[in-house]
């Protein structure tokens, strides 16, 4: 049997439908990942203002660029969940969906009558992903959480910044974005499990748990030393040289993860005598003499222009990269070749650039994501196509302000 994707193939999750009650960043990042993989995302928004981020500046012709950044490939329906009819409509939609994502505080969906127990009773195959700051259990389950709170309480904040200075918040909102990583991982695992059991399940995603999980080797360093790791700035805590070094007209990131790379760097910079020098011949010795090593390397890299340094480091196979701004990162040749940025048609703004799906599937169609929806753009379409409501029934819902 030929299982090759058809020209209208959306992705490996084509045919999977997600009911998305989430807002702001953690939940929308999770549904965005599923949208990029081909799932149909039905974004449920409250009447009036919609997702909170629709009101976050800056704005492009009245539309929040924050919202535009994390809601591509989704459909928007406006439902008043404060009304009994709105909740009933949401339950009807949940019966038609494979996955539900929500990131309200624990207990909110229960009070609305939209808990996992209530919805799995009408749709046993439903996979229900609840994303919250601290999870569904523990003394902080009801505590409000924002990106900076998660960063602070996870330990991630404490290790970010320059050496011997106060730590700083991560530039990327990883305290929220971790929900967009662990949420889809749990959902995809549950989708596979459902092929065996025929049933969905409840998934409890804590942003605090998730960001602690991304600390990688740092907890083991703390266990080993009995001390808290400190901010290191650009240098690596254990690998030397590893960081940002000057050119005569710019900055270059250089990473020597092994002794072989150290030898290559020494040859590239005319420092061959240092390769066998007992002060620098092992990772441990270079770490013990970090200040001297960084100074020796910096003095030599500063003798070259950025372009010259790029050439000699490439010739000697030394891992390195320019420090690019966001605009430069999006327009570099590699990004262009990979079609990282594409144009799509927004209902109100016309043609706009968006970041493309980050995961590619060679040999299959690579459709351009649809634009982030305007508020309620797909309300009628969803009610008609998914629930089979006719124009009169939809008019009644609009008149009662159940939908907008």
TITORTOR-163728 format. One record per residue (C-alpha): residue in one letter; chain; x, y, z. Coordinates in steps of 0.25 Angstrom, whole numbers, padded with zeros to 4 digits. Example, Ala and Ser with C-alpha at 12.3 -4.5 7.8 and 13.67 -1.06 7.14 Angstrom:
2
+--------+--------+-------+-------+-------+
: residu : chaine :     x :     y :     z :
+--------+--------+-------+-------+-------+
:      a :      A :  0049 : -0018 :  0031 :
:      s :      A :  0055 : -0004 :  0029 :
+--------+--------+-------+-------+-------+
//
This chain:
404
+--------+--------+-------+-------+-------+
: residu : chaine :     x :     y :     z :
+--------+--------+-------+-------+-------+
:      x :      A :  0000 :  0000 :  0000 :
:      x :      A :  0006 :  0014 : -0004 :
:      x :      A :  0006 :  0023 :  0008 :
:      x :      A :  0013 :  0034 :  0001 :
:      x :      A :  0007 :  0048 :  0006 :
:      x :      A : -0002 :  0055 : -0004 :
:      x :      A :  0000 :  0069 : -0009 :
:      x :      A : -0010 :  0074 :  0002 :
:      x :      A : -0003 :  0067 :  0013 :
:      x :      A : -0001 :  0076 :  0025 :
:      x :      A :  0009 :  0068 :  0033 :
:      x :      A :  0010 :  0055 :  0041 :
:      x :      A : -0001 :  0059 :  0050 :
:      x :      A : -0011 :  0062 :  0039 :
:      x :      A : -0025 :  0058 :  0043 :
:      x :      A : -0022 :  0060 :  0058 :
:      x :      A : -0031 :  0071 :  0064 :
:      x :      A : -0027 :  0079 :  0076 :
:      x :      A : -0037 :  0088 :  0084 :
:      x :      A : -0028 :  0099 :  0090 :
:      x :      A : -0033 :  0107 :  0102 :
:      x :      A : -0019 :  0112 :  0105 :
:      x :      A : -0014 :  0127 :  0105 :
:      x :      A : -0002 :  0136 :  0106 :
:      x :      A :  0010 :  0127 :  0103 :
:      x :      A :  0012 :  0113 :  0110 :
:      x :      A :  0000 :  0107 :  0105 :
:      x :      A :  0000 :  0114 :  0091 :
:      x :      A :  0014 :  0109 :  0089 :
:      x :      A :  0010 :  0095 :  0091 :
:      x :      A : -0001 :  0096 :  0081 :
:      x :      A :  0008 :  0103 :  0071 :
:      x :      A :  0017 :  0091 :  0072 :
:      x :      A :  0005 :  0082 :  0068 :
:      x :      A :  0001 :  0091 :  0057 :
:      x :      A :  0014 :  0091 :  0051 :
:      x :      A :  0013 :  0076 :  0051 :
:      x :      A :  0000 :  0077 :  0043 :
:      x :      A : -0010 :  0076 :  0054 :
:      x :      A : -0023 :  0084 :  0053 :
:      x :      A : -0023 :  0094 :  0064 :
:      x :      A : -0037 :  0100 :  0069 :
:      x :      A : -0033 :  0112 :  0078 :
:      x :      A : -0044 :  0116 :  0087 :
:      x :      A : -0044 :  0130 :  0091 :
:      x :      A : -0053 :  0139 :  0100 :
:      x :      A : -0062 :  0149 :  0094 :
:      x :      A : -0057 :  0164 :  0094 :
:      x :      A : -0042 :  0163 :  0095 :
:      x :      A : -0039 :  0149 :  0092 :
:      x :      A : -0025 :  0143 :  0096 :
:      x :      A : -0018 :  0153 :  0105 :
:      x :      A : -0007 :  0154 :  0096 :
:      x :      A : -0015 :  0161 :  0085 :
:      x :      A : -0014 :  0173 :  0094 :
:      x :      A :  0001 :  0172 :  0096 :
:      x :      A :  0009 :  0183 :  0089 :
:      x :      A :  0015 :  0186 :  0080 :
:      x :      A :  0005 :  0186 :  0069 :
:      x :      A :  0005 :  0185 :  0054 :
:      x :      A : -0008 :  0192 :  0049 :
:      x :      A : -0015 :  0189 :  0061 :
:      x :      A : -0010 :  0174 :  0062 :
:      x :      A : -0001 :  0170 :  0073 :
:      x :      A :  0012 :  0165 :  0067 :
:      x :      A :  0014 :  0156 :  0080 :
:      x :      A :  0001 :  0149 :  0077 :
:      x :      A :  0005 :  0148 :  0062 :
:      x :      A :  0018 :  0141 :  0067 :
:      x :      A :  0012 :  0129 :  0073 :
:      x :      A : -0001 :  0126 :  0067 :
:      x :      A :  0002 :  0122 :  0052 :
:      x :      A : -0006 :  0111 :  0047 :
:      x :      A : -0018 :  0112 :  0056 :
:      x :      A : -0033 :  0114 :  0055 :
:      x :      A : -0040 :  0124 :  0064 :
:      x :      A : -0054 :  0122 :  0070 :
:      x :      A : -0060 :  0131 :  0080 :
:      x :      A : -0068 :  0125 :  0091 :
:      x :      A : -0073 :  0130 :  0104 :
:      x :      A : -0069 :  0120 :  0115 :
:      x :      A : -0076 :  0128 :  0126 :
:      x :      A : -0090 :  0124 :  0120 :
:      x :      A : -0096 :  0110 :  0121 :
:      x :      A : -0098 :  0110 :  0106 :
:      x :      A : -0084 :  0113 :  0103 :
:      x :      A : -0079 :  0102 :  0112 :
:      x :      A : -0089 :  0092 :  0105 :
:      x :      A : -0083 :  0096 :  0092 :
:      x :      A : -0069 :  0094 :  0097 :
:      x :      A : -0073 :  0080 :  0102 :
:      x :      A : -0079 :  0077 :  0088 :
:      x :      A : -0066 :  0081 :  0082 :
:      x :      A : -0057 :  0073 :  0091 :
:      x :      A : -0065 :  0061 :  0087 :
:      x :      A : -0060 :  0063 :  0073 :
:      x :      A : -0045 :  0065 :  0077 :
:      x :      A : -0033 :  0056 :  0079 :
:      x :      A : -0026 :  0066 :  0088 :
:      x :      A : -0029 :  0077 :  0098 :
:      x :      A : -0019 :  0087 :  0103 :
:      x :      A : -0022 :  0097 :  0114 :
:      x :      A : -0013 :  0106 :  0123 :
:      x :      A : -0022 :  0112 :  0133 :
:      x :      A : -0019 :  0110 :  0148 :
:      x :      A : -0022 :  0096 :  0153 :
:      x :      A : -0037 :  0096 :  0157 :
:      x :      A : -0042 :  0106 :  0147 :
:      x :      A : -0046 :  0096 :  0136 :
:      x :      A : -0052 :  0087 :  0147 :
:      x :      A : -0061 :  0099 :  0151 :
:      x :      A : -0066 :  0101 :  0137 :
:      x :      A : -0070 :  0086 :  0136 :
:      x :      A : -0058 :  0084 :  0126 :
:      x :      A : -0049 :  0075 :  0134 :
:      x :      A : -0043 :  0063 :  0129 :
:      x :      A : -0052 :  0054 :  0136 :
:      x :      A : -0064 :  0061 :  0131 :
:      x :      A : -0059 :  0061 :  0116 :
:      x :      A : -0053 :  0047 :  0116 :
:      x :      A : -0067 :  0042 :  0120 :
:      x :      A : -0072 :  0047 :  0107 :
:      x :      A : -0059 :  0045 :  0099 :
:      x :      A : -0051 :  0033 :  0105 :
:      x :      A : -0040 :  0035 :  0094 :
:      x :      A : -0038 :  0050 :  0098 :
:      x :      A : -0023 :  0053 :  0102 :
:      x :      A : -0024 :  0065 :  0112 :
:      x :      A : -0012 :  0073 :  0114 :
:      x :      A : -0012 :  0083 :  0126 :
:      x :      A : -0001 :  0092 :  0126 :
:      x :      A :  0002 :  0101 :  0139 :
:      x :      A :  0013 :  0108 :  0146 :
:      x :      A :  0014 :  0098 :  0157 :
:      x :      A :  0006 :  0086 :  0153 :
:      x :      A : -0007 :  0080 :  0159 :
:      x :      A : -0001 :  0076 :  0172 :
:      x :      A :  0008 :  0082 :  0183 :
:      x :      A :  0007 :  0094 :  0192 :
:      x :      A :  0009 :  0104 :  0180 :
:      x :      A : -0002 :  0098 :  0171 :
:      x :      A : -0011 :  0110 :  0172 :
:      x :      A :  0001 :  0120 :  0172 :
:      x :      A :  0001 :  0129 :  0160 :
:      x :      A :  0013 :  0127 :  0151 :
:      x :      A :  0020 :  0136 :  0140 :
:      x :      A :  0032 :  0133 :  0132 :
:      x :      A :  0041 :  0141 :  0142 :
:      x :      A :  0035 :  0134 :  0153 :
:      x :      A :  0038 :  0120 :  0147 :
:      x :      A :  0052 :  0124 :  0144 :
:      x :      A :  0055 :  0129 :  0158 :
:      x :      A :  0050 :  0117 :  0165 :
:      x :      A :  0056 :  0107 :  0156 :
:      x :      A :  0070 :  0111 :  0158 :
:      x :      A :  0072 :  0115 :  0143 :
:      x :      A :  0072 :  0130 :  0147 :
:      x :      A :  0083 :  0128 :  0157 :
:      x :      A :  0093 :  0123 :  0146 :
:      x :      A :  0090 :  0133 :  0135 :
:      x :      A :  0099 :  0145 :  0134 :
:      x :      A :  0113 :  0150 :  0135 :
:      x :      A :  0123 :  0144 :  0145 :
:      x :      A :  0124 :  0151 :  0158 :
:      x :      A :  0111 :  0160 :  0155 :
:      x :      A :  0097 :  0158 :  0159 :
:      x :      A :  0089 :  0148 :  0151 :
:      x :      A :  0080 :  0152 :  0140 :
:      x :      A :  0067 :  0147 :  0133 :
:      x :      A :  0069 :  0138 :  0121 :
:      x :      A :  0067 :  0146 :  0108 :
:      x :      A :  0057 :  0135 :  0103 :
:      x :      A :  0045 :  0133 :  0111 :
:      x :      A :  0049 :  0118 :  0115 :
:      x :      A :  0040 :  0118 :  0127 :
:      x :      A :  0028 :  0118 :  0118 :
:      x :      A :  0034 :  0112 :  0106 :
:      x :      A :  0037 :  0099 :  0113 :
:      x :      A :  0022 :  0097 :  0113 :
:      x :      A :  0023 :  0097 :  0098 :
:      x :      A :  0034 :  0086 :  0099 :
:      x :      A :  0029 :  0076 :  0110 :
:      x :      A :  0014 :  0078 :  0106 :
:      x :      A :  0016 :  0072 :  0092 :
:      x :      A :  0025 :  0061 :  0097 :
:      x :      A :  0015 :  0056 :  0106 :
:      x :      A :  0003 :  0058 :  0096 :
:      x :      A :  0011 :  0050 :  0085 :
:      x :      A :  0014 :  0039 :  0095 :
:      x :      A : -0001 :  0038 :  0099 :
:      x :      A : -0005 :  0038 :  0084 :
:      x :      A :  0004 :  0026 :  0082 :
:      x :      A : -0001 :  0019 :  0095 :
:      x :      A : -0015 :  0022 :  0090 :
:      x :      A : -0012 :  0013 :  0078 :
:      x :      A : -0010 :  0001 :  0088 :
:      x :      A : -0021 :  0004 :  0099 :
:      x :      A : -0031 :  0012 :  0091 :
:      x :      A : -0032 :  0022 :  0102 :
:      x :      A : -0027 :  0036 :  0104 :
:      x :      A : -0021 :  0041 :  0117 :
:      x :      A : -0018 :  0053 :  0126 :
:      x :      A : -0005 :  0060 :  0125 :
:      x :      A :  0000 :  0069 :  0136 :
:      x :      A :  0011 :  0078 :  0131 :
:      x :      A :  0018 :  0087 :  0141 :
:      x :      A :  0026 :  0099 :  0136 :
:      x :      A :  0035 :  0098 :  0148 :
:      x :      A :  0037 :  0083 :  0147 :
:      x :      A :  0041 :  0085 :  0132 :
:      x :      A :  0051 :  0096 :  0134 :
:      x :      A :  0058 :  0089 :  0145 :
:      x :      A :  0058 :  0077 :  0135 :
:      x :      A :  0066 :  0086 :  0125 :
:      x :      A :  0077 :  0089 :  0135 :
:      x :      A :  0084 :  0078 :  0129 :
:      x :      A :  0097 :  0075 :  0136 :
:      x :      A :  0096 :  0086 :  0146 :
:      x :      A :  0089 :  0079 :  0157 :
:      x :      A :  0100 :  0068 :  0156 :
:      x :      A :  0110 :  0078 :  0158 :
:      x :      A :  0103 :  0084 :  0170 :
:      x :      A :  0101 :  0069 :  0176 :
:      x :      A :  0116 :  0067 :  0173 :
:      x :      A :  0122 :  0080 :  0179 :
:      x :      A :  0111 :  0083 :  0189 :
:      x :      A :  0111 :  0097 :  0184 :
:      x :      A :  0102 :  0105 :  0175 :
:      x :      A :  0107 :  0107 :  0161 :
:      x :      A :  0109 :  0122 :  0158 :
:      x :      A :  0107 :  0130 :  0146 :
:      x :      A :  0119 :  0128 :  0136 :
:      x :      A :  0115 :  0138 :  0125 :
:      x :      A :  0120 :  0134 :  0111 :
:      x :      A :  0130 :  0124 :  0116 :
:      x :      A :  0127 :  0110 :  0119 :
:      x :      A :  0128 :  0105 :  0133 :
:      x :      A :  0137 :  0094 :  0130 :
:      x :      A :  0142 :  0095 :  0115 :
:      x :      A :  0153 :  0105 :  0112 :
:      x :      A :  0154 :  0113 :  0103 :
:      x :      A :  0140 :  0114 :  0100 :
:      x :      A :  0132 :  0127 :  0099 :
:      x :      A :  0133 :  0140 :  0091 :
:      x :      A :  0146 :  0146 :  0086 :
:      x :      A :  0149 :  0159 :  0079 :
:      x :      A :  0153 :  0161 :  0065 :
:      x :      A :  0158 :  0175 :  0061 :
:      x :      A :  0144 :  0179 :  0056 :
:      x :      A :  0134 :  0170 :  0063 :
:      x :      A :  0132 :  0158 :  0072 :
:      x :      A :  0133 :  0143 :  0069 :
:      x :      A :  0128 :  0131 :  0078 :
:      x :      A :  0139 :  0120 :  0079 :
:      x :      A :  0137 :  0106 :  0085 :
:      x :      A :  0148 :  0096 :  0088 :
:      x :      A :  0141 :  0084 :  0094 :
:      x :      A :  0153 :  0075 :  0092 :
:      x :      A :  0168 :  0075 :  0092 :
:      x :      A :  0168 :  0073 :  0077 :
:      x :      A :  0160 :  0086 :  0075 :
:      x :      A :  0170 :  0093 :  0085 :
:      x :      A :  0181 :  0088 :  0076 :
:      x :      A :  0174 :  0093 :  0064 :
:      x :      A :  0172 :  0106 :  0070 :
:      x :      A :  0186 :  0108 :  0074 :
:      x :      A :  0191 :  0105 :  0060 :
:      x :      A :  0181 :  0114 :  0054 :
:      x :      A :  0186 :  0126 :  0063 :
:      x :      A :  0201 :  0123 :  0062 :
:      x :      A :  0201 :  0118 :  0076 :
:      x :      A :  0207 :  0104 :  0073 :
:      x :      A :  0216 :  0104 :  0085 :
:      x :      A :  0204 :  0104 :  0095 :
:      x :      A :  0199 :  0090 :  0090 :
:      x :      A :  0209 :  0082 :  0098 :
:      x :      A :  0210 :  0093 :  0109 :
:      x :      A :  0207 :  0086 :  0122 :
:      x :      A :  0199 :  0098 :  0127 :
:      x :      A :  0189 :  0096 :  0115 :
:      x :      A :  0190 :  0082 :  0110 :
:      x :      A :  0178 :  0076 :  0116 :
:      x :      A :  0164 :  0081 :  0119 :
:      x :      A :  0166 :  0081 :  0134 :
:      x :      A :  0179 :  0089 :  0132 :
:      x :      A :  0173 :  0100 :  0123 :
:      x :      A :  0161 :  0101 :  0133 :
:      x :      A :  0171 :  0104 :  0144 :
:      x :      A :  0178 :  0114 :  0136 :
:      x :      A :  0165 :  0120 :  0129 :
:      x :      A :  0169 :  0135 :  0130 :
:      x :      A :  0183 :  0132 :  0124 :
:      x :      A :  0177 :  0124 :  0113 :
:      x :      A :  0166 :  0134 :  0109 :
:      x :      A :  0176 :  0145 :  0109 :
:      x :      A :  0185 :  0138 :  0100 :
:      x :      A :  0174 :  0134 :  0090 :
:      x :      A :  0168 :  0148 :  0091 :
:      x :      A :  0181 :  0155 :  0088 :
:      x :      A :  0183 :  0147 :  0075 :
:      x :      A :  0168 :  0147 :  0070 :
:      x :      A :  0168 :  0162 :  0072 :
:      x :      A :  0179 :  0163 :  0062 :
:      x :      A :  0170 :  0159 :  0051 :
:      x :      A :  0158 :  0165 :  0044 :
:      x :      A :  0145 :  0157 :  0046 :
:      x :      A :  0145 :  0152 :  0032 :
:      x :      A :  0160 :  0148 :  0033 :
:      x :      A :  0157 :  0141 :  0046 :
:      x :      A :  0145 :  0133 :  0040 :
:      x :      A :  0154 :  0128 :  0029 :
:      x :      A :  0166 :  0123 :  0037 :
:      x :      A :  0157 :  0116 :  0047 :
:      x :      A :  0149 :  0110 :  0036 :
:      x :      A :  0162 :  0105 :  0030 :
:      x :      A :  0166 :  0099 :  0043 :
:      x :      A :  0153 :  0093 :  0046 :
:      x :      A :  0151 :  0101 :  0059 :
:      x :      A :  0136 :  0102 :  0063 :
:      x :      A :  0132 :  0116 :  0063 :
:      x :      A :  0121 :  0126 :  0059 :
:      x :      A :  0118 :  0140 :  0058 :
:      x :      A :  0109 :  0147 :  0068 :
:      x :      A :  0097 :  0150 :  0060 :
:      x :      A :  0085 :  0159 :  0063 :
:      x :      A :  0071 :  0154 :  0061 :
:      x :      A :  0069 :  0160 :  0047 :
:      x :      A :  0083 :  0155 :  0043 :
:      x :      A :  0080 :  0141 :  0048 :
:      x :      A :  0067 :  0141 :  0040 :
:      x :      A :  0074 :  0145 :  0027 :
:      x :      A :  0087 :  0138 :  0027 :
:      x :      A :  0089 :  0128 :  0015 :
:      x :      A :  0087 :  0116 :  0024 :
:      x :      A :  0073 :  0121 :  0028 :
:      x :      A :  0070 :  0125 :  0014 :
:      x :      A :  0073 :  0111 :  0009 :
:      x :      A :  0065 :  0105 :  0019 :
:      x :      A :  0053 :  0114 :  0017 :
:      x :      A :  0053 :  0119 :  0031 :
:      x :      A :  0044 :  0131 :  0028 :
:      x :      A :  0033 :  0130 :  0018 :
:      x :      A :  0021 :  0139 :  0014 :
:      x :      A :  0007 :  0136 :  0017 :
:      x :      A : -0007 :  0143 :  0015 :
:      x :      A : -0013 :  0150 :  0028 :
:      x :      A : -0028 :  0153 :  0027 :
:      x :      A : -0025 :  0167 :  0032 :
:      x :      A : -0011 :  0170 :  0029 :
:      x :      A : -0009 :  0164 :  0015 :
:      x :      A :  0004 :  0158 :  0012 :
:      x :      A :  0013 :  0156 :  0025 :
:      x :      A :  0026 :  0149 :  0028 :
:      x :      A :  0026 :  0138 :  0038 :
:      x :      A :  0035 :  0128 :  0044 :
:      x :      A :  0033 :  0115 :  0037 :
:      x :      A :  0031 :  0101 :  0043 :
:      x :      A :  0045 :  0097 :  0049 :
:      x :      A :  0044 :  0082 :  0046 :
:      x :      A :  0045 :  0077 :  0032 :
:      x :      A :  0040 :  0064 :  0025 :
:      x :      A :  0048 :  0061 :  0013 :
:      x :      A :  0041 :  0055 :  0001 :
:      x :      A :  0028 :  0061 :  0006 :
:      x :      A :  0020 :  0074 :  0003 :
:      x :      A :  0025 :  0085 :  0012 :
:      x :      A :  0012 :  0094 :  0013 :
:      x :      A :  0014 :  0109 :  0017 :
:      x :      A :  0007 :  0111 :  0031 :
:      x :      A : -0006 :  0119 :  0030 :
:      x :      A : -0006 :  0132 :  0037 :
:      x :      A : -0009 :  0135 :  0051 :
:      x :      A : -0024 :  0136 :  0052 :
:      x :      A : -0032 :  0149 :  0054 :
:      x :      A : -0041 :  0148 :  0066 :
:      x :      A : -0053 :  0138 :  0063 :
:      x :      A : -0049 :  0137 :  0049 :
:      x :      A : -0053 :  0122 :  0048 :
:      x :      A : -0065 :  0122 :  0057 :
:      x :      A : -0075 :  0120 :  0047 :
:      x :      A : -0067 :  0110 :  0039 :
:      x :      A : -0064 :  0101 :  0052 :
:      x :      A : -0079 :  0102 :  0056 :
:      x :      A : -0083 :  0098 :  0042 :
:      x :      A : -0073 :  0087 :  0038 :
:      x :      A : -0070 :  0081 :  0052 :
:      x :      A : -0084 :  0082 :  0059 :
:      x :      A : -0093 :  0082 :  0047 :
:      x :      A : -0100 :  0095 :  0051 :
:      x :      A : -0107 :  0103 :  0040 :
:      x :      A : -0108 :  0118 :  0038 :
:      x :      A : -0120 :  0119 :  0047 :
:      x :      A : -0114 :  0112 :  0058 :
:      x :      A : -0102 :  0120 :  0058 :
:      x :      A : -0110 :  0133 :  0057 :
:      x :      A : -0117 :  0128 :  0070 :
:      x :      A : -0103 :  0126 :  0077 :
:      x :      A : -0098 :  0140 :  0072 :
:      x :      A : -0111 :  0146 :  0077 :
:      x :      A : -0109 :  0140 :  0091 :
:      x :      A : -0095 :  0144 :  0091 :
:      x :      A : -0091 :  0130 :  0093 :
:      x :      A : -0081 :  0132 :  0081 :
:      x :      A : -0076 :  0144 :  0075 :
+--------+--------+-------+-------+-------+
//
